[in-house]
Amino acid sequence: MLTYFAAQVRSTMDAPGFDQLGLSPLLTAAVTEQGFTSPTPIQTAMIPLMLEGRDVIGQAQTGTGKTAAFGLPLLHNISPGVGQAQALVLAPTRELAIQVAEALQGYGRKMGARVMAVYGGAPYGLQISRLRKGVDVVVGTPGRVLDLIGQKALRLDMVETVVIDEADEMLSMGFIADIQAILEATPSQRQTALFSATLPPAIRQMSQSYMVEPQSVSVSPRQLTVEAVEQRYYLLDERDKLAALCRLLEVEPVASALIFCRTKAGTGQLADELSARGFAAEAINGDLSQEARIRVLGRFRNNQLKLLVATDVAARGLDIDDISHVINFDPPQDPEVYVHRIGRTGRAGRDGVAISLLSPKDRWLLARIEAYAKARLSHCTLPTPEEIMAHREGRLLERMVALLDDGGFAREKGLAAKLEAQGHDLADIAAAALKLARGQEKTRTIDPVAEYSLTRPPRGRQPYPARDQRRGDSRRFDDRRQDDHRRVGETTAQPESGMVRLCLGMGRADGINAGHVLGSLSHHAEIPGRCIGKIRIQDTRTLVDVSEQVVGRVLAKAAGYRIGRTPISVELA
């Protein structure tokens, strides 16, 4: 039977300080040094319960301070230097595992706590070596934790506390059986803490099986949505979403955008489509190696990359505060997830924009989102081709005026003088130069899009022009999209200096994306992701450039490559 406590938001004056919660002075000092003056509601309610050794269930959203809520009492109860793990934290993704481990390491620094993150995609050897040297707290993803237990590299017989973080995400990712196997490998007289934004029946059932009279703390967020976020949606055909997104990216003042897709495969496919059209986009999902993830996030934070395409799971744990736009390419089915998504923009006093691309079948979801978020989403229409062309020309003129004001074009002025001396008119020379400057626009076609109005016609009546009338092309969207890939991606350009081109025996028809290729090569050949260059996915094969320094190692493993469970051939192109 569960006992529930509703933790209400308190004012800072009413809330106790960390030194009043019963934590050790070393932990209190570490938290204070990090700038935390008073605990959040989830910390105020949860820390005393965990210090008493009780099993607990915390229902709270990301951003409520739950890592410290379980991390501080967990660290209080360990004895650093024993040599074996005394606490285990399970997290659904690599990013979240790393983030939690870094937080616990900071909290436990003064007491000498050794915290280690273990996750898939990283070499086993390094993790096993460090485990053998002794750690106090292990934070890991379920799959890698089970692997290390199976290899007898990770012993859990001295574990006193197990924390299951983001339990609902674990459930959606199919990790529940792994978690149950891990719990079976820990002592029965342990303390168990479970944290989840929602509590579906499967999570409740697991708590009844593996927890003893758990105390439950539920914390409501202070506000569901950020007032500074402009929320709008576009209603259109499912097949037109890519064309619609490209139109918006043409005119939106995007500093950085997080684009959400429903599946891992969808993130890679959309990032490839956007890149093919001249938009700097990359995907982040579970198929990327940890090194590749770090590189992608580094480019995003350094503004070398404006568009990051991710699933909800992959986006958990990403510490990025200055996102100007959140775009729901695939709208979430749960209104609570929608709120989580758009909460990533409009932070730190900045304005933000949340855009949702909805098809008619998603209209029922709109009402649920508005009711849950207590906000109205504005129905907007996409920019027209004429407006996009005018916007392109306006940006070009702005750049030209800035350059003319700066005057940094002495060599180009000399070239213009030579052309004038050859008999060309100066106005023609300027026009030709502007045409060259607009060359990249050729990769950004403005495809037709059929939008729905708020009031749909009666059932059986055609809601918008027939496909052949509105498109002039009756082929399936996927077929046209593949043609776009062939025009852009199947180039015969030679590899860059120092790189060698390889050919992999799988392609777009096999459903692979760049993340699959990068992950397979870096994992099986044991080479760093930075040694892998351009990846060109074609219909039945994939061309990959790798550093000539490692090509021998890659080819030596040619018989052992797999993507998923499917073997893949690798040879010189």
Secondary structure, DSSP 8 states (H G I E B T S, - for coil): --EEEEE----TTTS--GGGTT--HHHHHHHHHTT--S--HHHHHHHHHHHTT--EEEE--TTSSHHHHHHHHHHHT--TTSSS--EEEE-SSHHHHHHHHHHHHHHTTTTT--EEEE-TTS-HHHHHHHHHH--SEEEE-HHHHHHHHHTT----TT--EEEE-SHHHHHHTT-HHHHHHHHHTS-TT-EEEEEESS--HHHHHHHHHH-SS-EEEEE--S-SS-TTEEEEEEEB-GGGHHHHHHHHHHHS--SSEEEE-SSHHHHHHHHHHHHHTT--EEEE-TTS-HHHHHHHHHHHHTTS--EEEE-HHHHTT-----B-EEEESS--SSHHHHHHHHTTBS-TT--EEEEEEE-GGGHHHHHHHHHHHT---EE-----HHHHHHHHHHHHHHHHHHHHHH---HHHHHHHHHHHHTT--HHHHHHHHHHHHTGGGGG-------B--SS---TTS-SS--HHHHHS--S-HHHHHHHHHHHHH-------TTEEEEEES--GGGT--HHHHHHHHHHHTT--GGGEEEEEE-SS-EEEEEETTTHHHHHHTGGG-EETTEE--EEE-
